[in-house]
Amino acid sequence: MRKSLILQRDLFDEFGACVVDVTLDCEDGAPVGAEAEHAALVAELLAGADTRCRVGVRLHAVDHPAFTQDVQTIVGRAAKAGSVEPAYIMLPKVESTACVEVAVAAIDAAGGGAVPVHVLLESPLAVHRAHDIAAHPRVESLSFGLMDFVSAHGGAIPSSGMGVDGQFAHPLVVRAKLELASAAHAHGKVPSHCVVTEFRDQDALRAAAHKARDQLGYTRMWSIHPDQIRTIVDVFAPDAREIELAARIICAAVGNGWGPAQVDGTLHDRASYRYFWQVLERAHQTGRSLPGEVRHYFS
């Protein structure tokens, strides 16, 4: 966790933007029997985090005995001290909106009423309820839990479905990913793609990130190892040609009072203007250089 926070700060200094979130983990990261000590460590690290960056916390599931303790130690301590709040709370094993309501009530009672919630959907039932969960006003992002999703099928999906190739080939896995992304976009939330566990294979990671972005509609992606971060950021950021085209189209739109305009023989109107404005927003958020004629919009 300490190394991740240092890397996040270094990337901010390099790109001039918070290009990666760090999620401090109280679920899989906590040794069994030492959940309280681990939560206290997370609270300490959160209090000392760079305030320019986004640092969230993954708690135990709402039905885990350590959940309430996690909330009180991390959210409650920050509220009482007036220190850095988590940028978001990540909730694992979310099965329904009822899980979200339990978590939100606990977070609010601890003084964290402004903290948004990110949810991990990790079962067939959770994916079935994705639209209802995404509609909850405190939910900011939906993430797909690949390995738990495959395991939840009791062997009906082979273990290859957890691999970098199988997760883009098995119909049930691909269907679940599409359902989650569709639900997120329908309710204005952020869909975040699952990890690639083959963390030494940069080519496989790059191919997976491209598929997640271009074929499945994901706008963010989890890393499972620091070596993956630069590759993921690079894939999800617009490339230089797309940024240059977006800048020319937005300039044409402004010059024409946002009425229809042609660029390179193609007609554009407000629908495509919105798309290319979003390209420039993503470029800005990922620390990419913007052409001078549009840079002032993001200063």
DAWOCOR-V113901 format. One record per backbone hydrogen bond with DSSP energy under -0.5 kcal/mol. CO is the residue of the C=O (numbers start at 1). NH is the residue of the N-H. If there is no record, write none. Layout:
co:CO nh:NH
co:CO nh:NH
//
This chain:
co:1 nh:5
co:2 nh:6
co:3 nh:7
co:4 nh:8
co:5 nh:9
co:6 nh:10
co:7 nh:11
co:8 nh:12
co:9 nh:13
co:10 nh:14
co:11 nh:15
co:12 nh:16
co:17 nh:19
co:22 nh:24
co:22 nh:56
co:24 nh:26
co:24 nh:58
co:27 nh:30
co:31 nh:34
co:34 nh:38
co:35 nh:39
co:36 nh:40
co:37 nh:41
co:38 nh:42
co:39 nh:43
co:40 nh:44
co:41 nh:45
co:42 nh:46
co:43 nh:47
co:44 nh:48
co:46 nh:49
co:50 nh:53
co:53 nh:55
co:54 nh:22
co:55 nh:87
co:56 nh:24
co:57 nh:59
co:57 nh:90
co:58 nh:26
co:59 nh:92
co:61 nh:64
co:64 nh:67
co:66 nh:70
co:67 nh:71
co:68 nh:72
co:69 nh:73
co:70 nh:74
co:71 nh:75
co:71 nh:76
co:72 nh:77
co:74 nh:78
co:75 nh:79
co:76 nh:80
co:77 nh:81
co:78 nh:82
co:78 nh:83
co:87 nh:116
co:88 nh:57
co:88 nh:90
co:89 nh:91
co:89 nh:118
co:90 nh:59
co:90 nh:92
co:91 nh:120
co:96 nh:99
co:96 nh:100
co:97 nh:101
co:98 nh:102
co:99 nh:103
co:100 nh:104
co:101 nh:105
co:102 nh:106
co:103 nh:107
co:104 nh:108
co:105 nh:109
co:106 nh:110
co:107 nh:112
co:108 nh:111
co:112 nh:115
co:116 nh:89
co:117 nh:140
co:117 nh:141
co:118 nh:91
co:119 nh:121
co:119 nh:143
co:120 nh:94
co:120 nh:122
co:121 nh:145
co:123 nh:127
co:124 nh:128
co:125 nh:129
co:127 nh:130
co:129 nh:133
co:130 nh:134
co:131 nh:135
co:133 nh:136
co:136 nh:139
co:138 nh:117
co:140 nh:190
co:141 nh:119
co:142 nh:192
co:143 nh:121
co:143 nh:145
co:144 nh:146
co:145 nh:149
co:146 nh:150
co:147 nh:151
co:148 nh:152
co:150 nh:153
co:150 nh:155
co:151 nh:154
co:153 nh:156
co:156 nh:158
co:158 nh:161
co:159 nh:162
co:160 nh:163
co:160 nh:166
co:163 nh:167
co:165 nh:168
co:166 nh:169
co:166 nh:170
co:170 nh:174
co:171 nh:175
co:172 nh:176
co:173 nh:177
co:174 nh:178
co:175 nh:179
co:176 nh:180
co:177 nh:181
co:178 nh:182
co:179 nh:183
co:180 nh:184
co:181 nh:185
co:182 nh:186
co:183 nh:187
co:184 nh:187
co:184 nh:189
co:185 nh:188
co:189 nh:191
co:190 nh:142
co:190 nh:192
co:191 nh:193
co:191 nh:219
co:191 nh:220
co:192 nh:144
co:193 nh:222
co:195 nh:197
co:197 nh:199
co:198 nh:201
co:200 nh:202
co:201 nh:205
co:202 nh:206
co:203 nh:207
co:204 nh:208
co:205 nh:209
co:206 nh:210
co:207 nh:211
co:208 nh:212
co:209 nh:213
co:210 nh:214
co:211 nh:215
co:211 nh:216
co:212 nh:218
co:213 nh:217
co:220 nh:193
co:225 nh:228
co:226 nh:229
co:228 nh:232
co:229 nh:233
co:230 nh:234
co:231 nh:235
co:232 nh:236
co:233 nh:237
co:239 nh:243
co:240 nh:244
co:241 nh:245
co:242 nh:246
co:243 nh:247
co:244 nh:248
co:245 nh:249
co:246 nh:250
co:247 nh:251
co:248 nh:252
co:249 nh:253
co:250 nh:254
co:251 nh:255
co:252 nh:256
co:253 nh:258
co:254 nh:257
co:256 nh:259
co:261 nh:268
co:263 nh:266
co:266 nh:263
co:268 nh:261
co:269 nh:273
co:270 nh:274
co:271 nh:275
co:272 nh:276
co:273 nh:277
co:274 nh:278
co:275 nh:279
co:276 nh:280
co:277 nh:281
co:278 nh:282
co:279 nh:283
co:280 nh:284
co:281 nh:285
co:282 nh:286
co:283 nh:288
co:284 nh:287
co:291 nh:294
co:291 nh:295
co:292 nh:296
co:294 nh:297
co:295 nh:298
co:296 nh:299
//
